[in-house]
Amino acid sequence: MDELKDAVKRKMSFWQTLRAVFWSFIGLRKGAEHERDMARLNPLHVIIAGLLGAALFIAALIVIVRMVVG
């Protein structure tokens, strides 16, 4: 339980987390950057950023499909 409390107190900002999650969605991460970010990412920020990224991805797909079909 203490590990979770310590993880939530990590210092990476939400915007830095968004950037890390964005690059992970694309799959363009260097190994060294990935390891550095994993030690600094706040798990709560990762969950929120992942949900936002997934929602934006789905919205983009819906817009593209509507443009092609309509």
C-alpha positions as CSV (number, residue, x, y, z in Angstrom):
1,M,0.0,0.0,0.0
2,D,2.9,2.4,0.7
3,E,4.2,1.8,-2.8
4,L,1.0,3.1,-4.3
5,K,1.1,6.2,-2.1
6,D,4.7,6.8,-3.1
7,A,3.9,6.3,-6.8
8,V,1.1,8.9,-6.7
9,K,3.5,11.5,-5.2
10,R,5.9,11.2,-8.2
11,K,7.0,14.5,-9.7
12,M,6.1,14.4,-13.4
13,S,3.5,17.0,-14.4
14,F,0.3,16.1,-16.0
15,W,1.4,17.7,-19.3
16,Q,4.6,15.6,-19.3
17,T,2.5,12.5,-18.7
18,L,0.2,13.4,-21.6
19,R,3.3,13.7,-23.8
20,A,4.6,10.3,-22.6
21,V,1.2,8.6,-23.2
22,F,0.9,10.2,-26.7
23,W,4.3,8.9,-27.7
24,S,3.3,5.5,-26.3
25,F,0.1,5.5,-28.3
26,I,2.2,6.1,-31.5
27,G,4.8,3.6,-30.4
28,L,7.8,6.0,-30.9
29,R,9.6,5.7,-27.5
30,K,13.3,5.3,-27.0
31,G,14.2,2.7,-24.4
32,A,16.1,5.1,-22.2
33,E,13.3,7.7,-22.2
34,H,10.7,5.0,-21.5
35,E,12.7,3.8,-18.4
36,R,13.2,7.3,-17.2
37,D,9.5,8.2,-17.5
38,M,8.4,4.9,-15.8
39,A,10.3,6.0,-12.7
40,R,8.7,9.4,-12.7
41,L,5.1,8.9,-14.0
42,N,2.2,9.4,-11.6
43,P,-0.1,6.3,-12.1
44,L,-3.3,8.5,-11.7
45,H,-2.1,10.9,-14.4
46,V,-1.4,7.9,-16.7
47,I,-4.9,6.5,-16.3
48,I,-6.5,9.9,-17.0
49,A,-4.2,10.6,-19.9
50,G,-4.9,7.1,-21.4
51,L,-8.6,7.6,-21.1
52,L,-8.3,11.1,-22.8
53,G,-6.1,9.6,-25.5
54,A,-8.5,6.8,-26.2
55,A,-11.5,9.2,-26.3
56,L,-9.7,11.4,-28.8
57,F,-8.7,8.5,-30.9
58,I,-12.3,7.2,-31.0
59,A,-13.6,10.7,-31.8
60,A,-11.1,11.1,-34.6
61,L,-12.1,7.7,-36.1
62,I,-15.8,8.7,-36.0
63,V,-15.1,12.0,-37.7
64,I,-13.0,10.2,-40.4
65,V,-15.7,7.6,-41.0
66,R,-18.4,10.2,-41.3
67,M,-16.4,12.2,-43.8
68,V,-15.7,9.1,-45.9
69,V,-19.2,7.7,-45.8
70,G,-21.1,11.0,-45.9
